Amino acid sequence: MLQAWALDGIGEIAAGDDLVAVIAEAAGDALADGDILVVTSKIVSKAEGRFVRAGDREDAITAETVRVVAERTWPNGSRTRIVESRLGIIAAAAGVDASNTPEGTVLLLPEDPDASARAIAEGLRSRLGARVGVIVSDTLGRAWRDGQTDQAIGAAGVHVFEDLRGQTDAQGRELAVTQPCAADELASAADLVKGKASGRPVAVIRGRGDLVGELDLPGARSILRPAERDMFHTGAEESYRAGYEAGRSA
């Protein structure tokens, strides 16, 4: 049986705060071997001091961008940029967050989310004696579908994929490509109990101890699809424009 609950008692996080100590105190003696903690990336970024001065959020987005995937300016003058950030993550606004931050600042994603997850997992295992896994999650949109879901941007001590390839289905047919991204599914499940405005940024998931392993397992960066297998490199308008320009110059 899968269980999920959010931890109470985690207050506002400031730069330099010890997240291991904060989470351990909130968890008390509730954690057990095989539990997976899903930690919202915002508190990781805050603890790591990832604030930058930014009178204009757009400048901060530009600084974090390595490639523009799609860009639109809407009739009301607002601008949307879907970009690849330095972390390789495709996201709106490069994950730059201006909500719940000091005036005149924005918050960047963690410097290395996998390393952040590893530090938290290692610290909790040492402090509490429970063999837990950790996922660092962030809210991302999806191509072709409205709405957002939480996904894993960092992971440690967790098998991020549940590889079913080579097994057979109920009719005896071999599964050739079935490889659920368990880390993303766990991140989304955790968000249902954390909520977006409840002040509970850490959730515990119990019942999937089979996914918990050593701290040197591949992290969430292994989820990112390599460029050579990227079938959707740019947005529709951007692809059309590039093809048009290439045809004109041929």
C-alpha positions in Angstrom: 0.0 0.0 0.0 1.3 3.4 -0.9 1.1 6.1 1.7 2.0 9.8 1.4 1.9 12.6 4.0 3.4 16.0 4.4 5.6 17.0 7.3 4.3 19.7 9.6 6.5 22.2 11.5 8.8 23.4 8.7 8.9 27.1 8.9 10.4 29.7 6.6 13.8 28.7 5.3 16.6 31.2 5.1 20.0 31.1 3.5 22.4 28.9 5.5 19.7 26.9 7.2 20.6 23.2 7.8 17.8 21.4 5.9 18.9 18.0 7.3 18.3 19.3 10.8 15.1 21.0 9.9 13.6 17.9 8.2 14.9 15.5 10.9 13.2 17.6 13.6 9.9 17.7 11.6 10.0 14.0 10.9 10.9 13.0 14.5 11.0 9.2 14.7 8.4 8.8 11.9 10.9 7.8 9.2 11.6 4.1 8.4 13.9 2.2 6.0 12.5 2.5 2.4 10.8 5.9 2.9 11.2 8.4 0.2 11.2 12.2 1.0 10.2 14.6 -1.7 11.6 18.1 -1.0 10.3 21.1 -2.8 13.2 22.8 -4.7 12.3 26.2 -3.4 13.4 25.5 0.2 16.6 23.9 -1.2 17.3 27.0 -3.2 16.6 29.2 -0.2 18.9 27.2 2.1 21.6 27.4 -0.5 21.2 31.2 -0.8 20.3 31.1 -4.5 18.8 34.6 -4.4 20.0 37.1 -6.9 19.2 40.8 -7.2 17.0 41.4 -10.1 15.0 44.5 -10.8 13.8 42.7 -13.9 13.0 39.0 -13.7 13.5 38.7 -17.5 17.2 39.6 -17.0 17.6 36.7 -14.6 15.9 34.3 -16.9 18.2 35.4 -19.7 21.2 34.7 -17.5 20.1 31.2 -16.7 19.2 30.3 -20.4 21.4 28.3 -22.7 18.8 27.8 -25.4 15.4 29.2 -26.2 12.9 26.5 -27.1 9.9 28.6 -27.7 8.9 32.2 -27.0 5.6 34.1 -27.2 4.4 37.6 -26.5 0.7 37.7 -25.7 -1.9 40.4 -26.6 -1.8 41.7 -23.0 2.0 42.3 -23.4 3.1 39.4 -21.2 5.9 37.2 -22.3 6.4 33.5 -22.0 9.8 31.8 -22.6 10.3 28.1 -22.6 14.0 27.6 -22.3 16.7 25.1 -21.6 18.6 26.1 -18.5 22.2 25.5 -17.6 20.9 22.4 -15.7 19.5 20.9 -19.0 16.0 21.3 -17.7 13.4 22.5 -20.2 11.1 24.8 -18.3 9.2 28.1 -18.4 11.4 31.0 -17.3 14.3 28.7 -16.6 12.8 27.9 -13.2 13.4 31.5 -12.0 10.9 32.2 -9.2 9.8 35.6 -8.0 7.1 34.5 -5.6 7.7 34.6 -1.8 11.1 36.2 -2.2 12.5 39.4 -0.7 11.7 42.6 -2.7 14.0 43.1 -5.6 15.2 39.5 -5.7 14.4 36.3 -7.5 15.2 32.7 -6.6 17.2 30.4 -8.9 17.0 26.6 -8.9 19.6 24.8 -6.8 23.1 24.9 -8.2 23.2 21.0 -8.5 19.9 19.4 -7.5 21.3 15.9 -7.5 24.1 16.9 -5.2 21.6 18.7 -3.0 19.4 15.5 -2.8 22.5 13.4 -2.0 23.6 15.7 0.8 20.1 15.6 2.4 19.8 11.8 2.0 23.2 11.2 3.4 22.6 13.5 6.3 19.2 12.0 7.2 20.5 8.4 6.9 23.4 9.3 9.3 21.2 11.3 11.8 18.1 9.1 11.9 19.5 5.7 11.0 16.8 5.1 8.4 17.8 4.2 4.8 15.8 6.8 3.0 15.8 8.2 -0.5 15.4 11.9 -1.4 13.8 13.6 -4.5 14.0 17.3 -5.1 10.9 18.4 -7.0 9.9 21.4 -9.0 6.7 22.4 -10.7 6.9 22.1 -14.5 4.5 22.4 -17.4 4.0 19.8 -20.1 4.0 20.0 -23.9 0.5 19.3 -25.4 -1.3 19.4 -22.0 -2.5 22.3 -19.9 -1.7 22.5 -16.2 1.4 21.7 -14.2 2.8 18.8 -12.3 5.7 18.3 -10.0 8.7 16.5 -11.4 12.0 15.3 -10.1 14.9 17.6 -10.8 17.2 16.0 -8.2 17.4 12.5 -6.7 19.6 10.4 -4.5 19.2 6.9 -3.1 16.3 6.3 -5.5 15.9 4.3 -8.7 14.5 7.1 -10.9 13.3 4.6 -13.5 11.3 1.4 -13.0 12.6 -0.5 -15.9 10.1 -3.1 -17.1 11.7 -3.8 -20.4 12.2 -7.5 -21.1 9.3 -8.5 -18.8 6.0 -9.7 -20.3 2.4 -8.4 -20.1 -0.7 -10.4 -19.1 -0.9 -11.9 -22.6 2.8 -12.9 -22.6 4.0 -10.2 -24.9 7.4 -8.8 -24.2 7.6 -5.2 -23.0 10.0 -3.4 -25.2 9.9 0.2 -24.2 8.0 0.3 -20.9 10.2 2.3 -18.5 8.1 4.4 -16.1 9.8 7.4 -14.6 9.1 6.5 -11.0 10.9 9.7 -9.7 8.5 12.0 -11.5 5.5 9.9 -10.5 6.6 10.1 -6.8 7.1 13.8 -7.1 3.6 14.4 -8.4 2.1 12.1 -5.8 3.9 14.0 -3.1 2.6 17.3 -4.4 -1.0 16.2 -3.8 -0.3 16.1 -0.1 2.1 19.0 0.1 -0.1 21.5 -1.7 1.1 24.7 -3.2 0.3 27.2 -0.4 0.1 25.1 2.7 3.6 25.8 4.0 4.4 22.1 4.0 7.3 21.7 1.5 8.4 18.2 2.4 6.4 15.0 2.0 7.1 11.4 2.9 6.1 8.5 0.6 6.0 5.0 2.1 5.3 1.7 0.3 8.0 1.8 -2.5 11.0 0.8 -0.6 11.9 -1.3 -3.6 13.0 1.9 -5.3 15.4 2.9 -2.5 19.0 2.1 -3.1 22.6 3.3 -2.7 23.4 7.0 -2.8 25.5 6.6 -5.9 22.5 5.6 -8.1 22.1 7.9 -11.1 20.3 11.1 -10.2 17.5 13.0 -11.8 19.8 14.4 -14.5 19.7 10.9 -16.0 16.0 11.5 -16.8 16.8 14.3 -19.3 16.6 13.1 -22.9 19.9 13.5 -24.8 19.9 16.0 -27.6 20.4 13.4 -30.3 17.1 11.7 -29.2 15.2 15.0 -28.9 12.3 15.0 -31.4 10.9 18.3 -30.2 14.0 20.5 -30.1 12.1 23.8 -30.7 8.6 25.2 -30.7 6.4 24.9 -33.8 6.7 28.6 -34.8 10.5 28.5 -34.2 10.9 25.4 -36.2 8.9 26.8 -39.1 10.9 30.0 -39.0 14.2 28.2 -39.1 13.1 26.0 -41.9 11.8 29.0 -43.9 15.1 30.8 -43.4 17.1 27.8 -44.4 15.0 27.4 -47.6 15.5 31.1 -48.5 19.3 30.8 -48.1 19.6 27.5 -50.0 
